[in-house]
């Protein structure tokens, strides 16, 4: 008979004290490594670092989705104001430009009226 893989051992006449001591040393070393790994995993700096990495990953994913959404919206707007060859469609640009100028004029007039009181 020999040693079982689950850590138990069967009684054997073939094992010498040196073999038993070597087995005990090997198991101590394995246990020490395991305890070191657990210590690193539960250390506050490790926990904080892992949390920061998760947050950064989520923020990156959210920003990536936002960037794709904004880029898609801008592409659709651009497609509405340009032809397939890339030239500008004046029949769509001019009305929007006039509305923008009108809004700016209203804001300027409103601010002058408010500051003149």
N, C-alpha and C positions, 0 to 999 in steps of 0.2 A: 504494500500500500504506500501512498505518497500523500502530498498535500492537495487539498481541494482548491478549486479556483475561487470559491466564495470566501476565502480567508480562514476557514476552519482547517484543522489538520487531523489526519488520522494517525493513530499510534503506529510507529514504524521503528523497527530495530535497525534499519539501514541508515538512519540519519545520525550524523555525528554531532557533538556539541558545537563544533565550528560551523557546520551547516545550519544548525538552529540559530546560532548567533548571527550568521550572515543573513538569514531570512528575517530575523527581527530587525536588523539594521536596514535592510531594504524596505521593510514595511514602515519603519520610522521615517526614512527619507521620503517615501511616497506620501505619508501622512503630513509631513512638514511642508511639502510642495502644495498639497491640497489646502492646508491651512493658510499658506501664503497667498494662494489664489483667492480664497474666500476673503482674506484681509484686504486685498486690493479691491475686490468687487464691492465690499461694503464700506470702504473708506469714503468719507464725505466728499473729498475732491473728485473721486471717481464718479460718484453719484451725480454731483453737480456737472461734471464734464459730460456725462452721458445725457443728462437733461438738456444741457446747452446744445449738444449735437442734434438731439431730436427736434428742439425748437428751431434751430437753424435749418434743418432739413425741411421742416414744415413750411417755414417762411420762404425758403427757396422755391418749394413746389407751388406755394400760393402766388408768389411773384411771377413765376414762370407762367402759370395759368393766366394771370392778369395781363402779362405782356402779350401772350398769344391772343387773348380776347381783344385788347386794344389794337394790336396790329391788324387783326381781322376786320375790326370796325373801321379803322383808317383806310384799309384797302377797299372796303365797300364804298366808303365816302369818295375816295379818290376815283374809283371806277365810275361813280355817278357823275363826276365832273370832267372826265376825260373820255376820249374815244379810244377804240382798240389800238390805234396807232400811237397813242400817247398825247395827241394834241388836245388842247383845252376846248370844252364845249361852252362857247360864250352864252348860249341861250340858257344855260343853267348857272353859270358863274355870275353873270351880271345881276340877276335878281337877288342872289344871296349877298353879293357885295353891297347892293343898295340897301338891303335890310340892315346889314352890319353898320353901314355908315349912318343910317337913320337912328339905330339904337345908340351908337356912340354920341350922336348929336343930342339925343334926348337926355342921356346921362350928363353930358357937359352942361346943357341948359339947366337941368335940375340942380346940379351942384352950384352953378353960379347964382341961381335964384335963392338957394338955401344959404349961401355964404353972404348974400347981399342984404339979409334981414337985419 
